């Protein structure tokens, strides 16, 4: 079914819950990328992650994929483009970049994706940005910079960027374009069936690059660590995160849904506190105080 117009009504309460859950799930992919640090070839990790994702989904959607084959045939070019962007461009480049850049830089670069989403919508589809939404975006960005700078503006001048950062910029741009096209290309397929078809499209787009990587001698060992990593990636940042994000795009639209990326640096800090024992500082709380009201201003639709 076509996606509803997010501007026609206020988002329901579940959207707010999903806005909190989604960035936590998406952040897990970045944490795994840093944890692996090249231990698994990047294209192999992306190809294996999404191939396993499709295989997990297949028992639940096989019948609906067959019944929707006419719609899939009509939408197939778009499904390939979405798969190439959402699974390909947002896959291996993140793992390549994570070998030579930091988690802080990954969070910083991805935090810029909501602005790019807004600019794409404005430039190509004439989407309007209200003063209220602009204020919300400014608050969110201020909160992100507060956390990254650890409350000290001078820190921003010392941030350095590497070749790995360019790979992350490439992946971030792919995510922004995926977000806009996901909403702009309506589908008659259900959310789960469309996601499965997009996943298959992504796997097909990555297959030649996977073959080239193996031809160059870069091959993944099928050991417990590799299989466990790919299974985690398939279940958490793939199936769970992408389905939730797809739902948010349908309910809120790409510009508002993309704002959840402002929560990624905050999630990095929170997970580091829970998993690594790092202490929350005053600047974390200040960042939260800016981001949360900013998200409210940027996503809540006023009365018509």
N, C-alpha and C positions, 0 to 999 in steps of 0.2 A: 504494500500500500504506500502511496505517497506520504512523505513526511508532513506533519502539520506545520503551519506557519507559526513560529515561535512568538511572533509579535501580536498574535490574535488573542492571547490570554496569558495570565500569569502562570509561571512554572509551578508545578505542584511541590509539596513538601519533600517528596522522594528525591527531587532533583538536588536539593541541598545536601541530603545524605550522600548521594552519589558524587557530588562535587568534592566531598571530603575523602571518600574512599578511593576514587580514581587516581589522584596523584600519588597516593601511597603505593598502589599497584604499579603505576608507571615508573616510579622511582626505583622499584626493585630491579628493573632491567638495567638501570645505570649502575646500581650497586654490584650486580653480577658481572657487568662488563669490566668494572674496576677489579673485582675479585679474581676473575679469570686472567686478565692482563696478558692476552695473547696465548694462553695455554691451549686454547682451541682455535683453529683458524677461523677468522671472522665470517667469511662467507659460509663456511661449513656450519658454524653455530647458528647463523640466521636461517639458512636453508633447512637445517635439522629442526630448529625450533618451530618453524611454520609448517613443515611437512608433518611433524608430530601433532601440531595443533589441528591440522585438517583431518588426520586419521582419528583423533579423539572425537572430533565433531561428527564424523561421517556416520556412525551408527544412529545418531539422533536426527540427521537431516537427509539421509540418502533418499528416502521416499519423497520428501518434499522437494529435493533437488530434481528428481525425475519428473514430478508433476509440474514443476515450474520451468521445465526445460525450454519452453517457448519464450518465456520472459527472459531467461538467462541468455538465449541465443540473440535476442534483441539487444540486451544490455551488455553483451560480452566485451566489446571494445572498452567501455567504461569500467567494467570490472577488472580488466587487465591493467588499465591505467591506475586505478585505485590500489590494486595489489602491488604494482610496481613501486608506487609511492609509499604506501602505508607499511608494507612488509619488506620491500627491497631497499629503498632509499633510507627508510627509518630503521633498517636492520643492520646490515654489515658495516656501514659507515660509522655507526655508534661504537661498534666493537673495535674497528680500526682506530678510531680517534681515542678511545679509552686507553690504548696502549701508550700514548704519549701526552695525555692531558690529565687534568685532575677532575675529581668529582665536582668540586666547586665550580670549575669552568663549565662543565657540562650543564650543571644546574643554571648557571648564569645565562648561557647561550639559549637553552630551551625556554628560559623565562621570557625571552624576547619574542617567542612565537605568537602570543596573543596580539601583539602589535602588528606583526606581519599579516596575520589573519584579517585584522581590521582593515589594513591597507589594501590587501587583495580584494576584499569584498567591496571596498570603496572604489577602487580603480576599475574593476572589471564588471561589477554588478550594481554599482551606484548605491550601495548600502549606506544609510545615514548613521551617524554617530551623534547621539544627543549630548548636551552639555553634562548631564548627569552621568552618562556612561563614560565620557572623557575624564570626568573627575574621579570616577571609580578606578579607571585604568591607571591614572596618575598616582593614586593612593597605593594601588597594588605594586606598581613599579618601585615606588619609594620604599615600601616595605621589603621588597626583594633586595634592593640595594643596601638597605640598612643591615640586613642579615649578612649579606656577602661582605660588606665593609666592616662587620663586627662593631657597628656604631661609630666608626672613625672614618670620616670622608677621605682622609689622606690615604687610606688603604687602597681606594679605587685607583689611585695613580700608580700603584706598584703592581697591579695585576698584569701578568705577562701572558702572551698567547703563542701557541705552537702550531705545527702542521696538524696535529691532532684536533686542534680547535676548528680548523677549516673543515675537517670531516664532519664535526658536530654541527657546524653552520649549515653544511649541505643537508644533513639529516633533519635539522630543524626546519629548513625551508621545505623539505619534502613533507614534513608533518603538517605545516601550515597549509600547503596546497591540498593535501589529502583531506584536511578538515573542511576546507571550503567546498571542494568538489563533492565530498560525501553528502553535504546538505543540498548543494545546487543541482546534483543529478538525482532526482527522485527515482524511486524504484517500486515496482509492484511486488517485490519479494519481501518476506518478513525479515526482521532484524537478524535473526540467527542464520537463516538461509542465505541472505545476502552476504553476511560476514564469511560464511563458509565458501561461497563462490569467490569473494574477494581474496580470501586466503589461498585458494587454489590458483587464482590468477597471479598472486605474488610468488608462489612456488614456481610456477612456469616461467615467470620473468627472471627469477634467480638461477634457474637450472643452468643456463650457459655459463654464468659466472662461477658457479660451483664446479662445473666441469673444468673450466680454465684453471681454477685454483688447484684442483687435484692434479692437472697436467703439469703444473709448476712444482709439484712435489709437496704441497701443503695438504696434509691429510690428518683428519681427526682420529684419535685412538678411541675405539668403542669400549671404553672402560666404564667403571661404575661412576666416576666423577663426571665424565662427559654425558652419559645417559641421564644421570640425576640432574645435571645442570639444564639440559634441554627439556626434560620433563617439567622442571620448575618453571622455565621460561614459557613453555606451552600453556601451562595451567594458570599462572598468575599474571605476568605482564602481557600475555597474548589473549587467551580466551576471556579471562575476567576483565582486564583493563579495557580491551578494545570493545567488548560488548557494552560495558558501562559507558564508555566514551561515545559510542554510536548512539546510545539512548539519549545522552545529554545533547548531542548535536541535533537529534530529532526534536527534542523538547525545547531547547534554549536557542538553537542556531549555532553556527560555527564560531562567531565572534564571542558570544557569551560563554560557550562551552570551553573555548580555548583559554579562557582566563584561569582555568584550573592549573595551568602550567606555572602560574605565579606561586602556587603552593608547593612546587617541587623542591626549591631550596629549603623551605620550612620543613618538609618531610625528611630531607636529608639530615637536617639538624636533629629532628626528633628521633629518627632511627639510629643515628650515631649515639644519642643519649641512651636509648634503650639497649642497643646491641653492643656498643663499644664503651659504655660508661662515661662518655663525654658529658660535661655538665651544661645545662641550659643557662645562658647568660641573660643579662638585662636587655641586650640588643635583640635577642630572639623574641622576647615578650613585646618589645617595641615594634618589631617587624610584624608580629601577629596583630597587634593593635592597628596597624595600617592596612594590612592585607585583607582582613575579614570585612571591615566596613567597605573597603574598596570593591570587593567581590559583590557585596550587597547592592551598592550603587550601580555597578556595571551590569548586573544580571537581572535585577527586579524590574519588571515592566510596570509603568505607571498606569493609573486608571484611564480608560478611554471614555 
